[in-house]
Amino acid sequence: MDNPFESGHIKNYIMAYVSVVVIMILFFIASTLFYDVKDVETKKFEVAPKKSSYIKKEDIKKDKTFKLLKKGY
């Protein structure tokens, strides 16, 4: 493979890079010019105050659903 700096191909690489940048800038300008800003209506939701999720100790079942083994294996 030839060295692009010595063979003169670096101009092609630079032109390709510059053309991509120019196209990106043109798309950015076009998107900002043709972008219509519409007024958006804000929605307000009626929210009732939440009840506390505190659980009393009396409400917790006192029955155990499983038993532990007395001896570990």
PyMOL commands that place a pseudoatom at each C-alpha (Angstrom):
pseudoatom trace, name=CA, resn=MET, resi=1, chain=A, elem=C, hetatm=0, pos=[0.000, 0.000, 0.000]
pseudoatom trace, name=CA, resn=ASP, resi=2, chain=A, elem=C, hetatm=0, pos=[1.308, 3.399, -0.924]
pseudoatom trace, name=CA, resn=ASN, resi=3, chain=A, elem=C, hetatm=0, pos=[1.693, 6.193, 1.540]
pseudoatom trace, name=CA, resn=PRO, resi=4, chain=A, elem=C, hetatm=0, pos=[-1.221, 8.595, 0.853]
pseudoatom trace, name=CA, resn=PHE, resi=5, chain=A, elem=C, hetatm=0, pos=[0.911, 11.575, 1.874]
pseudoatom trace, name=CA, resn=GLU, resi=6, chain=A, elem=C, hetatm=0, pos=[3.528, 10.790, -0.760]
pseudoatom trace, name=CA, resn=SER, resi=7, chain=A, elem=C, hetatm=0, pos=[1.246, 9.614, -3.573]
pseudoatom trace, name=CA, resn=GLY, resi=8, chain=A, elem=C, hetatm=0, pos=[-1.112, 12.604, -3.433]
pseudoatom trace, name=CA, resn=HIS, resi=9, chain=A, elem=C, hetatm=0, pos=[-4.222, 10.682, -2.356]
pseudoatom trace, name=CA, resn=ILE, resi=10, chain=A, elem=C, hetatm=0, pos=[-4.447, 12.730, 0.826]
pseudoatom trace, name=CA, resn=LYS, resi=11, chain=A, elem=C, hetatm=0, pos=[-6.299, 15.403, -1.164]
pseudoatom trace, name=CA, resn=ASN, resi=12, chain=A, elem=C, hetatm=0, pos=[-9.059, 12.893, -1.904]
pseudoatom trace, name=CA, resn=TYR, resi=13, chain=A, elem=C, hetatm=0, pos=[-9.358, 11.950, 1.777]
pseudoatom trace, name=CA, resn=ILE, resi=14, chain=A, elem=C, hetatm=0, pos=[-9.507, 15.597, 2.831]
pseudoatom trace, name=CA, resn=MET, resi=15, chain=A, elem=C, hetatm=0, pos=[-12.130, 16.365, 0.175]
pseudoatom trace, name=CA, resn=ALA, resi=16, chain=A, elem=C, hetatm=0, pos=[-14.254, 13.411, 1.302]
pseudoatom trace, name=CA, resn=TYR, resi=17, chain=A, elem=C, hetatm=0, pos=[-14.038, 14.567, 4.937]
pseudoatom trace, name=CA, resn=VAL, resi=18, chain=A, elem=C, hetatm=0, pos=[-14.861, 18.175, 4.040]
pseudoatom trace, name=CA, resn=SER, resi=19, chain=A, elem=C, hetatm=0, pos=[-17.817, 17.097, 1.896]
pseudoatom trace, name=CA, resn=VAL, resi=20, chain=A, elem=C, hetatm=0, pos=[-19.278, 15.049, 4.768]
pseudoatom trace, name=CA, resn=VAL, resi=21, chain=A, elem=C, hetatm=0, pos=[-18.900, 18.008, 7.146]
pseudoatom trace, name=CA, resn=VAL, resi=22, chain=A, elem=C, hetatm=0, pos=[-20.515, 20.391, 4.639]
pseudoatom trace, name=CA, resn=ILE, resi=23, chain=A, elem=C, hetatm=0, pos=[-23.454, 18.018, 4.152]
pseudoatom trace, name=CA, resn=MET, resi=24, chain=A, elem=C, hetatm=0, pos=[-23.914, 17.768, 7.941]
pseudoatom trace, name=CA, resn=ILE, resi=25, chain=A, elem=C, hetatm=0, pos=[-23.894, 21.570, 8.247]
pseudoatom trace, name=CA, resn=LEU, resi=26, chain=A, elem=C, hetatm=0, pos=[-26.424, 21.920, 5.405]
pseudoatom trace, name=CA, resn=PHE, resi=27, chain=A, elem=C, hetatm=0, pos=[-28.757, 19.395, 7.029]
pseudoatom trace, name=CA, resn=PHE, resi=28, chain=A, elem=C, hetatm=0, pos=[-28.458, 21.253, 10.340]
pseudoatom trace, name=CA, resn=ILE, resi=29, chain=A, elem=C, hetatm=0, pos=[-29.283, 24.589, 8.718]
pseudoatom trace, name=CA, resn=ALA, resi=30, chain=A, elem=C, hetatm=0, pos=[-32.208, 23.085, 6.791]
pseudoatom trace, name=CA, resn=SER, resi=31, chain=A, elem=C, hetatm=0, pos=[-33.620, 21.441, 9.919]
pseudoatom trace, name=CA, resn=THR, resi=32, chain=A, elem=C, hetatm=0, pos=[-33.474, 24.701, 11.893]
pseudoatom trace, name=CA, resn=LEU, resi=33, chain=A, elem=C, hetatm=0, pos=[-35.000, 26.795, 9.098]
pseudoatom trace, name=CA, resn=PHE, resi=34, chain=A, elem=C, hetatm=0, pos=[-37.914, 24.513, 8.312]
pseudoatom trace, name=CA, resn=TYR, resi=35, chain=A, elem=C, hetatm=0, pos=[-38.696, 23.526, 11.902]
pseudoatom trace, name=CA, resn=ASP, resi=36, chain=A, elem=C, hetatm=0, pos=[-42.078, 24.959, 12.934]
pseudoatom trace, name=CA, resn=VAL, resi=37, chain=A, elem=C, hetatm=0, pos=[-42.447, 25.559, 16.634]
pseudoatom trace, name=CA, resn=LYS, resi=38, chain=A, elem=C, hetatm=0, pos=[-45.980, 24.776, 17.750]
pseudoatom trace, name=CA, resn=ASP, resi=39, chain=A, elem=C, hetatm=0, pos=[-47.546, 25.775, 21.007]
pseudoatom trace, name=CA, resn=VAL, resi=40, chain=A, elem=C, hetatm=0, pos=[-47.995, 22.691, 23.116]
pseudoatom trace, name=CA, resn=GLU, resi=41, chain=A, elem=C, hetatm=0, pos=[-50.853, 22.642, 25.579]
pseudoatom trace, name=CA, resn=THR, resi=42, chain=A, elem=C, hetatm=0, pos=[-49.745, 21.572, 29.002]
pseudoatom trace, name=CA, resn=LYS, resi=43, chain=A, elem=C, hetatm=0, pos=[-51.862, 18.913, 30.640]
pseudoatom trace, name=CA, resn=LYS, resi=44, chain=A, elem=C, hetatm=0, pos=[-52.672, 19.097, 34.311]
pseudoatom trace, name=CA, resn=PHE, resi=45, chain=A, elem=C, hetatm=0, pos=[-53.711, 15.979, 36.123]
pseudoatom trace, name=CA, resn=GLU, resi=46, chain=A, elem=C, hetatm=0, pos=[-55.806, 16.118, 39.248]
pseudoatom trace, name=CA, resn=VAL, resi=47, chain=A, elem=C, hetatm=0, pos=[-53.951, 13.998, 41.743]
pseudoatom trace, name=CA, resn=ALA, resi=48, chain=A, elem=C, hetatm=0, pos=[-55.437, 13.102, 45.086]
pseudoatom trace, name=CA, resn=PRO, resi=49, chain=A, elem=C, hetatm=0, pos=[-52.997, 12.989, 47.983]
pseudoatom trace, name=CA, resn=LYS, resi=50, chain=A, elem=C, hetatm=0, pos=[-51.610, 9.512, 48.467]
pseudoatom trace, name=CA, resn=LYS, resi=51, chain=A, elem=C, hetatm=0, pos=[-52.431, 7.569, 51.580]
pseudoatom trace, name=CA, resn=SER, resi=52, chain=A, elem=C, hetatm=0, pos=[-49.524, 6.496, 53.689]
pseudoatom trace, name=CA, resn=SER, resi=53, chain=A, elem=C, hetatm=0, pos=[-48.258, 3.002, 53.071]
pseudoatom trace, name=CA, resn=TYR, resi=54, chain=A, elem=C, hetatm=0, pos=[-47.305, 2.445, 56.691]
pseudoatom trace, name=CA, resn=ILE, resi=55, chain=A, elem=C, hetatm=0, pos=[-48.099, -1.098, 57.830]
pseudoatom trace, name=CA, resn=LYS, resi=56, chain=A, elem=C, hetatm=0, pos=[-48.979, -1.610, 61.437]
pseudoatom trace, name=CA, resn=LYS, resi=57, chain=A, elem=C, hetatm=0, pos=[-47.426, -4.467, 63.344]
pseudoatom trace, name=CA, resn=GLU, resi=58, chain=A, elem=C, hetatm=0, pos=[-50.872, -5.768, 64.199]
pseudoatom trace, name=CA, resn=ASP, resi=59, chain=A, elem=C, hetatm=0, pos=[-51.720, -6.221, 60.521]
pseudoatom trace, name=CA, resn=ILE, resi=60, chain=A, elem=C, hetatm=0, pos=[-48.760, -8.537, 59.890]
pseudoatom trace, name=CA, resn=LYS, resi=61, chain=A, elem=C, hetatm=0, pos=[-49.584, -12.215, 60.243]
pseudoatom trace, name=CA, resn=LYS, resi=62, chain=A, elem=C, hetatm=0, pos=[-47.967, -13.803, 63.236]
pseudoatom trace, name=CA, resn=ASP, resi=63, chain=A, elem=C, hetatm=0, pos=[-48.148, -17.304, 61.738]
pseudoatom trace, name=CA, resn=LYS, resi=64, chain=A, elem=C, hetatm=0, pos=[-44.916, -18.487, 60.205]
pseudoatom trace, name=CA, resn=THR, resi=65, chain=A, elem=C, hetatm=0, pos=[-45.299, -20.010, 56.783]
pseudoatom trace, name=CA, resn=PHE, resi=66, chain=A, elem=C, hetatm=0, pos=[-42.182, -22.170, 57.070]
pseudoatom trace, name=CA, resn=LYS, resi=67, chain=A, elem=C, hetatm=0, pos=[-40.107, -23.797, 59.773]
pseudoatom trace, name=CA, resn=LEU, resi=68, chain=A, elem=C, hetatm=0, pos=[-36.359, -23.737, 60.119]
pseudoatom trace, name=CA, resn=LEU, resi=69, chain=A, elem=C, hetatm=0, pos=[-34.492, -26.950, 60.751]
pseudoatom trace, name=CA, resn=LYS, resi=70, chain=A, elem=C, hetatm=0, pos=[-32.920, -27.351, 64.153]
pseudoatom trace, name=CA, resn=LYS, resi=71, chain=A, elem=C, hetatm=0, pos=[-29.870, -28.950, 62.649]
pseudoatom trace, name=CA, resn=GLY, resi=72, chain=A, elem=C, hetatm=0, pos=[-28.006, -27.558, 59.649]
pseudoatom trace, name=CA, resn=TYR, resi=73, chain=A, elem=C, hetatm=0, pos=[-26.626, -29.982, 57.102]
for i in range(1, 73): cmd.bond("trace and resi %d" % i, "trace and resi %d" % (i + 1))
show_as sticks, trace
zoom trace
